[in-house]
Amino acid sequence: MIFGLLFLVTASYGQTATKILDKTAAVVSNKAGVTASFTISSKQYGNSTGTISVKGRKFYANTSVGVVWFDGKTQWTYVRQNDEVNVCNPTQADLQAINPYHFIYMYKNGYTTTMTSNAQNYVVTLKATSRKSGVQEMVITIGKQSYVPSQIKMLQGKQWTTILVSDFKKANLSDALFRFNPKAYPNAEIIDLR
């Protein structure tokens, strides 16, 4: 009987966590677009701040290290230090590493969910069901009133990366924002890796 009760409680939390993530995904994937500021920190990548714009599966991220454009198929990464642009068609693992909001597409398959909460936030934990997953675990702190994520922690290999999100806003974004414009970087070397 105790095992049955534990199963019901766990299943109930799992469903609730999925519903919370469904609502968060609807907010983040606003059809017109959203923008936010972020701070990322990890032992592997160091610390960086920047801004991100998201529209559906498309995103644009601007940091002191570089700029990334993704139009849903092609990704352009401008590295300021080298004045070069790398062009590729990223894998799902690549997108997980670059786009902090990619979790809104990955939580439905290959992850189990659990949740806790406090007065202001839901804290949803995703755990990969396969050891081959690029992100083994993710902990997302989501505002109860807004369904906006304020912190995303990802475990890749044995390293945790923490992303703090602020200034989240809905925006009306042009599709051109998510494609690299070579006229804006006339001296950059373009390296096509596709």
TORFI-345732 format. One record per residue: residue in one letter; x, y, z of N, C-alpha, C, O in turn. Coordinates in steps of 0.02 Angstrom, whole numbers, plus 50000, padded with zeros to 5 digits. Example, Ala and Ser with C-alpha at 12.3 -4.5 7.8 and 13.67 -1.06 7.14 Angstrom:
2
a506604971650390506154977550390506604983550390507124983450423 s506424988850354506844994750357506455000250394506705005750402 
END
This chain:
194
m500414994050000500005000050000500445006350000500285011149964 i500985006450040501425012250042501745013349975501805019149952 f501945007849941502255008549874501755011549824501945015649782 g501125009349828500615012049784500505019449796500425023249749 l500495021449859500415028549877501005032649852500915038049824 l501625030049861502215033449836502185034149760502365039449733 f501965028949726501905029249653501415034649632501545038449586 l500835034949666500335039949649500595047049661500465051449620 v500945048049716501225054649731501745056549678501735062149653 t502195051949661502705053249611502385054549543502585059249508 a501905050449523501565051449459501205058049458501205061549407 s500885059849514500535066249518501015072149509500875076849472 y501605071849544502105077149536502365077349465502475082749437 g502475071449435502715071149366502225074549319502435078349275 q501585073249327501085076449285501065083949297501015087849250 t501105085949359501095092949376501715096449347501665101949319 a502295093349353502915096149325502845097049250503045102149222 t502565092049217502465092449144501985098049126502095101649078 k501455098849165500985104349152501315111149162501195115849124 i501745111649214502105117949226502565119349166502605124949142 l502915114149143503365115049085502975116649021503205120448979 d502375113749014501945115448957501775122948957501815126248905 k501595125549015501425132649021502045137049009501995142248977 t502615134849036503245138549026503435138548952503635143648925 a503365132848919503515132348847503075137048807503305140148759 a502435137648826501985142148791502205149448799502155153348752 v502445151248858502675158148870503325159548832503375164648798 v503805154948837504455155948805504415155648729504775159348694 s503985151348703503935150748630503385155148600503075153248550 n503265160848631502795165748606502895166748531503465167948509 k502375166348491502435166748418502775173148393503125172948343 a502665178648426502975184948405503705185548428504105188948397 g503865182048484504545181948509504605184448580504145187548607 v505185183048611505345185348678506085187148680506485184848640 t506245191548728506945193348739507095192748814506645193148855 a507735191848830507945191548900508695192848905509055192248856 s508905194548964509615195048980509805188749018509375185649050 f510445186749014510645180849050511375181349073511775185049045 t511525177549125512205176549149512315169049151511915165449181 i512855166749120513005159649119513665158549155514135162449146 s513695153349196514315151749231514415144249234513955140449249 s515035142249218515225135149223515985134749226516325139249203 k516235129349254516955128349256517225127549186517785129749171 q516845124249143517075122849075517095129049031517575130048993 y516575133349035516515139148991516675145849024516715150948990 g516765145849090516875152149125516225155949136515695152949137 n516275162449143515695166649155515585171349097516065173949068 s514965172449079514805176949024514105179749035513675176549065 t513995185749010513335188749012513125190448941513545191048896 g512485191148931512245192848864511505193648861511155193948912 t511255193848800510545194248788510345188748739510755186348699 i509725186648743509475181548698508785183648674508385186448711 s508655182248610507985183148580507775176448553508165172948522 v507145174648566506885168148545506215169148510505805173148532 k506125165548455505485165648419505375158548392505685156548343 g504925154848426504835147848408505495144148420505765144348475 r505745140648369506385137048376506985141448358507555139348366 k506865147448335507405151948315507665155648376507295157048423 f508325157148375508595161348429509195165348405509525163648355 y509325170648442509885175148430510175176648498509825179048542 a510825175248508511155176648572511765181048560512155179848514 n511845186148601512395190848594512765191348661512475193148712 t513415189548660513825189948721514475193548704514595195448647 s514885194648755515535197848744515995193448703516455195948671 v515895186948704516315182148668516105181748594516535181048550 g515455182048581515225181348512514475182048505514125183848552 v514255180548445513545181048428513345174548394513715171848354 v512745172148411512475166148379511795167648350511365170448384 w511705165848287511055166348253510835159248236511245155248213 f510205157648246509935151148225509245152248197508795154748232 d509155150548133508515151848100508045145748098507555145648061 g508195140748139507795134748141508125128948104507945123148114 k508615130448062508995125348026509745126748028510135122348047 t509935132748009510645134548004510845138948063510475143248085 q511445137648088511725141648142512365145048118512795142048087 w512405151548134513005155548121513285157648188512915160448230 t513925156548200514245158448262514825163148246515315161048215 y514765169348268515295174348257515725174448320515485175648375 v516375173148310516855173248365517245179848360517635180848313 r517135184248408517425190948405518195190748404518505194448366 q518485186548444519215186248450519555184548383520085187248368 n519245180148344519545177948281519255181548220519505180748164 d518725185448230518365188748175518185183648121518315184548062 e517865178148145517645172948098516945170748115516715171348172 v516605168148064515925165548072515925158248051516115156547995 n515725153848098515655146748082514935145348067514485147348104 v514815141948011514135140347989514035132747994514455128947970 c513485130648025513345123448031512595122248036512205126948045 n512405116048030511735113848045511795109848110511975104048109 p511635113048167511775109948232511345103948248510775103248223 t511615099448289511245093748315510825096048375510905101748398 q510395091648399510005093348459510475094548519510345098948560 a511015090648524511495091548579511835098348574511935101648625 d512005100548513512305107148503511825112548527512025117348561 l511185111848509510695116948528510585117148603510485122548632 q510615111348635510545111148708511095115048742510985118348792 a511695114648714512275117848745512265125448734512555129148774 i511935127748682511965134848664511345138748685511395144348709 n510755135848676510135139348689509845137348757509615131748765 p509865141948806509615140148873508875138448874508635135248921 y508505140448823507785138948821507635132748781507045131248768 h508135128948761508015122948721507625117648761507315113148732 f507645118148827507285113248868506545113048851506215107948862 i506275118448824505555118448808505385113548752504795112148741 y505885110848718505765105848666505985098848688505775093948657 m506395098348739506675091848756506335088248814506435082248823 y505935091648854505675088648915505155083148902505025079048946 k504855083048843504315078248830504565071248812504205066348818 n505195070748790505475064248770506155063148800506595067448795 g506245057348832506905055448857507075058148926507645057448948 y506595061048961506715063749028506145062049075505565062049054 t506315060749137505805060249189505785066949225506295070449227 t505215068849252505155075249285504915074449357504505070049372 t505185078549400504945079149469504915086649485505195090749449 m504565088349539504485095449554504425096549629504135092549666 t504695102249651504575104849717504355112049707504375114549651 s504145115349760503945122349753504045125949819504085122949873 n504075132549814504085136849873503575142349861503165141649815 a503575147549899503065152749893503055156049824502515157549799 q503635157149793503665160849730503785156449668503595158349613 n504115150649677504355146949619504185139549620504095136449673 y504145136749559504155129549550504885127849533505225131649499 v505115122149558505785119749540505695112849509505545107949543 v505795112649443505675106549405506355103349389506805106749364 t506415096949402507025093249387506885088249331506415084349335 l507295088549279507265083749224507865079149230508425081449240 k507755072649225508305067849225508255063549162507725060949146 a508815063049127508835059249064508715051849078508955049149128 t508345048649033508235041449039508785037449003508835031449012 s509205040848964509755037748929510415040948950510455047048956 r510925036848961511585039548980511925043048922512415046548932 k511665042148862511965045248802511725052448792511975055948748 s511245054548831510965061248823511505066548838511905065848884 g511515071848797511995077348807511895080948873512375083348902 v511275081448895511115084548960510825079049004510265076648991 q511195077049055510975071649099510445073849149509995070049167 e510505080049171510025082649220509945090149211510415093549192 m509345092549224509215099649219508735101649275508245098149289 v508885107149308508465109749362508255116749341508675121149331 i507595117849334507325124149308506895127349362506415124349386 t507065133549380506665137349428506195141849388506425145849347 i505545141149400505025144549360504565148549406504335145949457 g504445154849389504005159049429503285156449428503025154749375 k502975156149487502295153549491501785158049457501295155649428 q501885164549459501405169149428501505169949353501025170549316 s502135170049332502295171749262502455165749218502405166149157 y502635160149248502885154249213503515155749173503665152449123 v503895160749195504525162649163505095159349203505115159949264 p505555155849169506125152949204506615158449226506785162849186 s506845158049288507335162849313508025159749321508525163349323 q508055153149327508695149649332508645142849298508145139249306 i509165141049261509205134549228509895131749244510405134849229 k509905125849274510535122449289510555116049247510085112149249 m511115114949210511175109149167511795105149186512325108049197 l511725098549189512285094149200512475090849134512095086849107 q513055092749108513315089849047513965086449064514445089649085 g513995079849054514565075949077514575076349153514105074249185 k515115078949181515165079649254515165087049274515295088649332 q515005091449227515035098649240514325101749242513905100349199 w514215105849292513595109649297513695116549265514205119749275 t513195118649228513175125449201512555128749230512015125749230 t512625134849255512065138449284511925144649242512375148549226 i511285145549223511075151349184510545155149224510025152349241 l510685161449239510205165749272509875170149220510225173149179 v509225170649221508845174349171508505180349204508225179749259 s508545186149170508205192149196507925196149137508075194549079 d507535201149152507255205749102506875202049045506925204048987 f506525196849063506135193049013505555197248988505165199849029 k505485197948922504945202048893504685198848829505075195848792 k504045199648817503775197948751503985203348702504045209148721 a504095201348640504325206148589504055204148521503865198348511 n504035208848476503835207448407504475207248365504715212448344 l504745201248354505395200548323505345198648249504935194448230 s505755201748209505795200248138506195193848127506675192548164 d505995189748078506365183648062507085185248040507515180948047 a507205191148014507885193047992508375193148050508975192248040 l508135194248111508575194348170508935187748180509485187648208 f508645182248157508905175548170509355172848114509535167048114 r509525177148067509975175248012510575180048010510495186048020 f511155177247999511765181147994511745185747933511555183547878 n511935192047942511975196847887512715198347873513025201947912 p512995195647819513715196647806513905203947796514495205747806 k513435208147777513595215347768513775218647835514135223647836 a513525215947890513665218747956514365216747980514635219748027 y514655211647950515325209147969515745208247905515925202547888 p515895213647870516215213047803516915210047804517125207247754 n517275210347860517955207747863517995200747893518545197847896 a517435198047916517445191547949517565185947899517295185947843 e517985181147919518085175147879517505170447892517335169147950 i517185167947839516615163447846516845156347834517115154847781 i516745152047883516955145047878516325140647879515975140147929 d516185137647821515575133547814515725126347834516115122947801 l515435124047889515555117347916514985112547900514965107047927 r514535114547856513965110147839514175104547794513765100347775 
END
